[in-house]
Amino acid sequence: MMYFLADDERKQLLRYYLPKARELGVAEELRGWNWHQPPLEPVYGAVLALYEVAGKYCPSGRDVFLRRVHGIKGEPNPAMIQGAVLHEILADLLVSAKRAIYLHGTENYRAICETVEKYAPAAPLPLTGLSEAEAADLCRKVEILCSFEKARVLSRLQEVLSRYPYIGEDSLANLTIPVVVEQKLNGAFLGLSGNLSTDAFIFSEPMILDLKFGEPRDFHRLGTTGYALVMEALYEFPVNLGCIIYGEFRGDRLIVKRDIHIISDELRQWFIEERDEKARFVAEEIDPGLADDCPATCPFYHVCCAEGNPELLPSSIP
Ligand code: SF4
């Protein structure tokens, strides 16, 4: 399973990251449960989505200003559409597998296997916004992802069943797929949206999992940090670790790399600074201006940079 660590990564987690996180510690004022006092207490009234705080694809933060102050919607680029579809399929497949375990029970494990083997995404896939070639490429990736994930789920299932002969359904579901996918969280304590959802969360050693299908970027760790802070604010237990899972399609193969990291003081401070800066743009309606180097794939490129669109250029926005 993409969310499940390999043996060597598990060893690294237990022998290195967990002890290291305990040893380093976290400044008390940077724990999410201290959301009611500085520096975590939200300074501005603006409510932001977590991806708006953690996403630094627009280096100046003008994307958040355009969306929140002017209500302008960006145009999702092909990579965003592809990522959304792949996320959805993965969550759907894992939930279907869990459902099959509860439905058929441990006595009927062949039926569970068959359900997992036969899993196919509900057609049609939401491919709007993609060219014909991009849509075909995405369908191919969906197939690769599904076959990868089915094989992993089935092998986990067999492994768990062979180890625990008297296991019941609930435990089997939990050990085979030990994550809660799309865990819903209310980020209101931290000035964030009430409808956040993490890709996945492992409870056994609290760790936020975030799945990406694009190039690794340093600010991706802001996402796991934000969710860790929200979890701490809601449940009052420490969340010290994050893991970003990068899926890369190479030919017919899916290459999976995982970036396990400690949710350190530095990352927590960085997240709070980003939140406060962007919330200020929104609350005080300050246009942060164009970024130095706007990628043509930016969902707001047509607003900020298109020639012949002068009424939407930064200087003329009311
Ligand atoms: S076009 Fe440039 S300034 Fe505008 S939102 Fe995108 S990256 Fe930011």
Residues whose N, C-alpha, C, O or C-beta is under 5 A from the ligand:
A	BS01	SF4	Y57 C58 P59 R62 D63 G289 L290 A291 C294 P295 C298 F300 Y301 C304
